[in-house]
Amino acid sequence: MRLSPVKAIKKHCLECSGGSKKEVRLCEITDCPLHPYRLGKNPNRAGIKKASQLKKIELADSNVK
């Protein structure tokens, strides 16, 4: 099975932390380039969903007027 890059990073972090999800969350190795991705999320995508939702609301409001 092929993993997405973010899931592969999450798996790597779990292995690095001895299989402990708690240790992954508490990881203090902030100079690791994978640190921002360790919880299985891409921080570069933060806000994309919210921006999309705001655009839908704006379109709905313009259609009402």
LINZIQUI-V21087 format. One record per backbone hydrogen bond with DSSP energy under -0.5 kcal/mol. CO is the residue of the C=O (numbers start at 1). NH is the residue of the N-H. If there is no record, write none. Layout:
CO:NH
CO:NH
This chain:
4:8
5:9
6:10
7:11
8:12
9:13
10:14
11:15
12:16
13:17
14:19
15:18
17:20
19:21
20:24
21:25
22:26
24:27
28:30
29:32
32:35
34:37
34:38
35:38
37:40
41:43
42:45
43:46
45:48
47:51
48:52
49:53
50:54
51:55
52:56
53:57
54:58
55:59
56:60
57:61
58:62
59:63
60:64
61:65
